[in-house]
Amino acid sequence: MRTSARPARPVDPQPSLVGARMRQFRTERGLTLRGLAARAGLSIGFLSQVERGVSSIGLTALNSVAAALDRPVAEFFESGPAPMPADAAPAEADAAPAAVGATPTGAATTPRPVAAAASEVTAAVPRPPHFTLTRAESGATEYVSGQQTYRMLSDRGANLVLEPMLVHIAPGGRREEAYGHEGEEFAYVVRGQLLYEVDGEEHRLHPGDSVHLRSSVPHRLYNDTDEVTTVVSVVTPRLF
């Protein structure tokens, strides 16, 4: 891994896209902010800020919102017309779902390939459900939410539960609400510094430092420096 140059942060021309999607899916469900907050375990004020594009939301918190709205997390990043919810789709619609890891084109917040795809021969070889192999040249998917850019590091595996990511956290922005969820969380700082709050106590992490916690404990992270921070993050359960 090269560490000599500061990583470029992808431009996010539509910072409120995730919030706009959240509002759209919520109103389609006939839910108020209070109702969504109760289902997702987040505060009304925080969700209101996200919908208005004032605050960003991390993927783990967004995963709870997506579950409450019965939507895949990836749909919150799509700039085109959103597909109908599964329970609202026509009964005769039986199209095969898009392949996991697909990177549709669209706005900068849309999942997108980082590297060229591997050869068709390599891609065609099926992997057992207990194993995946992701080559550097096979491409990856990125999601941008506010100050954070998530690069997914692993292909999907039916019997695998970890979600490994490389996360670039830009300076500034509003601090997210401290949030607890099921599973575990691990973060290792590769570059820069990071404030990681666990159960109300802040810890400043430097390169080489790591934190591992039960995610049910309220936690949040924040970059209060003037440089991009890069973190290897592993969470459970999988988000996509």
C-alpha positions as CSV (number, residue, x, y, z in Angstrom):
1,M,0.0,0.0,0.0
2,R,1.4,3.4,-0.9
3,T,1.5,5.9,1.9
4,S,3.7,8.7,0.5
5,A,0.9,10.7,-1.1
6,R,-2.4,12.0,0.4
7,P,-5.3,10.1,-1.1
8,A,-7.6,12.1,-3.3
9,R,-11.2,12.3,-2.0
10,P,-13.8,11.8,-4.7
11,V,-15.9,14.9,-5.4
12,D,-19.4,14.6,-4.1
13,P,-21.5,17.1,-6.1
14,Q,-24.8,16.0,-4.5
15,P,-24.1,15.9,-0.8
16,S,-27.8,15.7,-0.1
17,L,-28.6,12.8,-2.3
18,V,-28.7,10.3,0.5
19,G,-30.9,12.6,2.5
20,A,-33.2,13.1,-0.4
21,R,-33.5,9.4,-0.9
22,M,-34.2,8.9,2.7
23,R,-37.1,11.4,2.6
24,Q,-38.4,9.9,-0.6
25,F,-38.4,6.3,0.8
26,R,-39.9,7.5,4.1
27,T,-42.8,9.3,2.5
28,E,-43.5,6.4,0.2
29,R,-43.8,4.3,3.4
30,G,-46.1,6.8,4.9
31,L,-43.8,7.3,7.9
32,T,-43.1,10.5,9.8
33,L,-39.6,11.3,11.0
34,R,-40.7,10.2,14.5
35,G,-41.8,6.9,13.1
36,L,-38.6,6.3,11.2
37,A,-36.5,7.4,14.2
38,A,-38.3,4.8,16.4
39,R,-37.7,2.1,13.9
40,A,-34.1,2.9,13.2
41,G,-33.0,3.8,16.7
42,L,-31.8,7.3,15.8
43,S,-33.0,10.7,16.9
44,I,-35.6,12.8,15.0
45,G,-33.3,15.8,14.9
46,F,-30.4,13.8,13.4
47,L,-32.6,12.2,10.7
48,S,-34.0,15.7,9.9
49,Q,-30.5,17.0,9.4
50,V,-29.6,14.1,7.1
51,E,-32.7,14.6,5.0
52,R,-31.9,18.3,4.7
53,G,-28.3,17.7,3.7
54,V,-27.0,19.4,6.8
55,S,-25.4,16.2,8.3
56,S,-24.0,13.1,6.7
57,I,-24.7,9.6,7.9
58,G,-22.4,6.7,8.3
59,L,-23.0,3.4,6.6
60,T,-23.8,1.5,9.8
61,A,-26.5,4.0,10.8
62,L,-27.7,4.1,7.2
63,N,-28.0,0.3,7.3
64,S,-30.5,0.7,10.2
65,V,-32.5,3.3,8.3
66,A,-32.5,1.1,5.2
67,A,-33.8,-1.9,7.2
68,A,-36.5,0.3,8.7
69,L,-37.6,1.4,5.2
70,D,-37.1,-2.1,3.6
71,R,-34.6,-0.8,1.1
72,P,-31.1,-1.9,0.2
73,V,-28.4,0.5,1.3
74,A,-27.1,0.8,-2.3
75,E,-30.4,2.4,-3.4
76,F,-29.7,5.5,-1.2
77,F,-26.8,6.3,-3.5
78,E,-28.5,5.9,-6.8
79,S,-29.3,9.2,-8.7
80,G,-31.8,7.8,-11.1
81,P,-35.5,6.8,-10.5
82,A,-35.6,4.4,-7.5
83,P,-37.1,1.0,-8.1
84,M,-40.3,0.0,-6.3
85,P,-40.1,-1.7,-2.9
86,A,-40.2,-5.4,-3.0
87,D,-43.7,-5.6,-1.5
88,A,-45.0,-3.0,-4.0
89,A,-43.6,-4.6,-7.1
90,P,-45.9,-6.3,-9.6
91,A,-46.4,-10.0,-8.9
92,E,-45.3,-10.9,-12.4
93,A,-42.0,-9.1,-12.1
94,D,-39.5,-11.9,-11.6
95,A,-36.4,-10.4,-13.1
96,A,-33.1,-11.6,-11.7
97,P,-31.5,-9.2,-9.3
98,A,-28.4,-7.3,-10.3
99,A,-25.1,-9.0,-9.6
100,V,-23.7,-8.1,-6.2
101,G,-20.8,-5.7,-6.6
102,A,-22.3,-4.1,-9.8
103,T,-21.2,-0.5,-10.3
104,P,-24.0,1.4,-12.2
105,T,-23.1,4.7,-13.8
106,G,-24.5,8.0,-12.6
107,A,-23.6,10.8,-10.2
108,A,-20.4,10.8,-8.2
109,T,-22.3,9.4,-5.2
110,T,-23.3,6.4,-7.3
111,P,-21.2,3.2,-6.6
112,R,-18.5,3.2,-9.2
113,P,-15.5,1.0,-10.2
114,V,-12.1,2.0,-9.0
115,A,-10.0,-0.2,-11.2
116,A,-10.5,-2.2,-14.4
117,A,-12.4,-5.4,-14.2
118,A,-10.6,-8.7,-14.1
119,S,-10.6,-11.0,-17.2
120,E,-13.8,-12.7,-18.2
121,V,-12.2,-16.1,-17.6
122,T,-11.2,-15.2,-14.0
123,A,-14.6,-13.6,-13.3
124,A,-16.4,-16.7,-14.6
125,V,-14.8,-19.1,-12.1
126,P,-17.3,-19.7,-9.3
127,R,-16.0,-19.5,-5.7
128,P,-17.2,-21.7,-2.8
129,P,-19.6,-20.0,-0.4
130,H,-17.0,-20.0,2.4
131,F,-14.4,-18.1,0.4
132,T,-13.8,-15.0,-1.8
133,L,-10.7,-13.7,-3.4
134,T,-10.6,-10.0,-4.5
135,R,-7.7,-9.0,-6.7
136,A,-6.4,-5.4,-6.8
137,E,-7.1,-5.3,-10.5
138,S,-10.6,-6.7,-10.2
139,G,-12.1,-3.4,-9.2
140,A,-14.0,-2.2,-6.2
141,T,-17.0,-0.2,-5.3
142,E,-17.0,3.1,-3.5
143,Y,-19.8,4.9,-1.7
144,V,-19.6,8.6,-0.7
145,S,-21.7,9.9,2.2
146,G,-20.8,13.4,3.4
147,Q,-17.2,13.5,4.7
148,Q,-16.7,9.8,4.3
149,T,-15.7,7.7,1.3
150,Y,-16.1,3.9,1.7
151,R,-14.2,1.5,-0.6
152,M,-15.5,-2.0,-0.2
153,L,-12.6,-4.5,0.1
154,S,-14.4,-7.8,-0.4
155,D,-16.7,-9.5,-2.8
156,R,-19.9,-11.0,-1.4
157,G,-19.9,-14.5,0.1
158,A,-23.1,-16.2,1.2
159,N,-21.7,-17.5,4.5
160,L,-19.4,-14.6,5.3
161,V,-20.4,-12.0,7.9
162,L,-17.5,-9.4,8.0
163,E,-17.7,-6.1,6.0
164,P,-14.1,-4.9,5.4
165,M,-13.7,-1.4,4.1
166,L,-11.1,1.2,3.4
167,V,-12.5,4.5,4.6
168,H,-11.3,8.0,3.7
169,I,-12.6,10.6,6.2
170,A,-12.3,14.2,5.1
171,P,-11.8,17.0,7.6
172,G,-14.6,18.9,9.2
173,G,-18.3,18.5,8.7
174,R,-20.8,17.9,11.5
175,R,-20.3,15.2,14.0
176,E,-22.7,12.3,13.5
177,E,-24.9,11.2,16.4
178,A,-23.4,8.6,18.6
179,Y,-25.1,5.4,17.6
180,G,-25.2,1.7,18.7
181,H,-26.2,-1.3,16.5
182,E,-25.8,-5.0,16.5
183,G,-22.5,-6.7,15.8
184,E,-18.8,-5.7,16.3
185,E,-16.6,-2.9,14.8
186,F,-12.9,-2.7,14.3
187,A,-10.9,0.3,13.0
188,Y,-7.2,0.6,12.2
189,V,-5.7,4.0,11.3
190,V,-3.5,3.9,8.3
191,R,-2.9,7.6,7.8
192,G,-3.9,10.8,9.7
193,Q,-5.7,11.1,13.0
194,L,-9.1,10.2,14.2
195,L,-11.3,11.0,17.2
196,Y,-13.2,7.9,18.1
197,E,-15.8,8.3,20.8
198,V,-17.0,5.1,22.7
199,D,-19.7,5.4,25.3
200,G,-19.2,9.1,25.7
201,E,-15.3,8.9,26.0
202,E,-13.2,10.3,23.2
203,H,-10.0,8.5,22.1
204,R,-7.5,10.1,19.7
205,L,-6.1,7.5,17.3
206,H,-2.9,7.9,15.4
207,P,-1.4,5.7,12.5
208,G,-1.0,2.2,13.8
209,D,-3.6,2.6,16.5
210,S,-6.8,0.5,16.5
211,V,-10.1,0.2,18.3
212,H,-12.3,-2.9,18.6
213,L,-15.8,-2.8,20.2
214,R,-19.2,-4.3,20.5
215,S,-21.2,-2.0,18.3
216,S,-24.1,-2.0,20.7
217,V,-22.2,0.6,22.7
218,P,-22.9,4.1,21.4
219,H,-20.0,5.3,19.3
220,R,-19.0,7.8,16.6
221,L,-15.9,9.1,14.8
222,Y,-14.8,12.5,13.7
223,N,-11.8,14.0,11.8
224,D,-10.9,17.3,13.5
225,T,-7.6,17.8,11.7
226,D,-7.0,19.5,8.3
227,E,-6.0,16.3,6.5
228,V,-7.8,13.3,5.1
229,T,-7.7,10.3,7.5
230,T,-7.6,6.8,6.1
231,V,-8.9,3.9,8.2
232,V,-9.3,0.1,7.6
233,S,-12.7,-0.7,9.0
234,V,-14.3,-4.0,9.6
235,V,-17.9,-4.3,10.8
236,T,-20.6,-6.9,11.3
237,P,-23.1,-7.6,10.0
238,R,-22.5,-7.0,6.3
239,L,-24.0,-3.8,5.0
240,F,-24.7,-4.9,1.4
